[in-house]
Amino acid sequence: MAAGSSRPRSALTVYELEGDGYGYEKGAFATAPLPWEDAVRRLTIGAGQGRFPGMLERRPFQITTLRPGHGTGIAASAPDRVVRREGQEVSVELP
């Protein structure tokens, strides 16, 4: 996922599911809020809600801040931060 916005505050939501079948129709999915605060360059990965069979207890997030020559174009860029959320909310400040 890429963090960064031209707005001072913005938010996304991560939506996870098993990846096969229709369990999500019966509530087998999880969501987590991702608010971004541009003034302090902070991304928060919310604690999340919901569960589904096979859900990772420790979810890794590779976070890349988009800027000229980094996180854009065809060539892959190394993430600015790799964060593991282990069920609790976690915040990370970015360049």
C-alpha positions, 0 to 999 in steps of 0.5 A: 500500500502507498501512503501519501496525500495532497490532503492534510488528513485522509483515510483508507480501509484495508479489507481482507478475506479468505480469497476464495469462496463466498465466506465474505457474504456471511461476514467472514472478512476483516477491516482495518482503518488507515488514517493518514496525518500529513502534518506529522507524516504519520500513518496509523494502522488500526486494530481492525475488526472481524475474522475469517478462517486462515487470517494472519495474526501478524499482518505485515505492511510494507509502506512506501511514501510516494515522491519523485524517483521513489515508489513511482514508475516501473522499477520497484522501490524498497519500502520506507518502513515494514510494520507488523500489526499484531492485533493492536493499533500501530502508528509509524512516521514516514519521510 
